[in-house]
Amino acid sequence: MAFRFSGKQDVYIEIAEKYKEYIISGIYKYGDKLPSVRQLGLELGVNPNTVARSYSLLEVWGFINAISKKGAFVIYNEASTNCPLFKAIYELKSSGISYEELLDIAKEVYKND
């Protein structure tokens, strides 16, 4: 699963965001092991420390659990966010709609209530 870096933010954040997307979309499921730091670094052409930073960020966000000398495992459970609205908003974000645009849409929908 290769991807191109946009250069709009730090590489480690881009990697973390992409893997968050992979997890939320179900490419990686609860209990799956992510590629090793070294393996993903080679695949993406980045320093393994960059990947380690990405994994640390994913861990802070609650998507993975990194276990020393065993690897990083998905702990995100879709049942906890099994909300159609969450998925719809995430898809809108992925399609390029900004936070402000989303708020404008919501205001328009609710303006007559």
Beta strands, then each sheet from edge to edge (+ up, - down):
strand 1: 64-67
strand 2: 71-74
sheet 1: 1+ 2-
end
